[in-house]
Amino acid sequence: MEAVGEALKGSAALRAKVIEKCINNERQWNPDSQEGLATIVTTADSRNKRLICERLYNGIASGRLTAKDIRSFNDETLTPNAIRVLRGK
């Protein structure tokens, strides 16, 4: 996780590429998970995917998100820290 964070932190181009890939990954955007995340992020629907992906990968790059936080996305039981990062706090 630290290596991924360092790579994302050191390269804005890599971070932009990963964020675009996240936005366009339709398998991860099922309606239920997208709706749930949208209630946490609280922005207009047109920006939810971008904002969620930006906050997720910027959180990894900054070290604010831990491996446990990332696993909580897969489990769909977000940690309090993951929720704070998604809210932009």
Residue pairs with C-beta under 8 A, 6 or more apart in sequence:
1 60
1 66
1 67
1 70
2 63
4 60
5 60
5 61
5 62
5 63
7 14
8 14
8 15
8 18
8 57
8 60
8 61
9 61
9 62
15 57
15 58
15 61
18 57
19 50
19 53
19 54
19 57
22 28
22 49
22 53
22 56
22 57
23 49
23 50
23 53
29 49
33 76
34 48
34 49
36 76
37 48
37 52
37 86
38 45
38 48
38 52
40 78
40 83
40 86
40 87
41 48
41 51
41 52
41 55
41 86
41 87
41 88
42 87
43 51
52 86
55 85
55 86
55 88
56 65
56 73
56 85
56 86
59 65
59 69
59 82
59 85
60 70
64 81
64 85
65 81
65 82
65 85
66 81
68 79
69 78
69 79
69 81
69 82
69 85
70 82
72 78
72 79
72 82
73 82
78 86
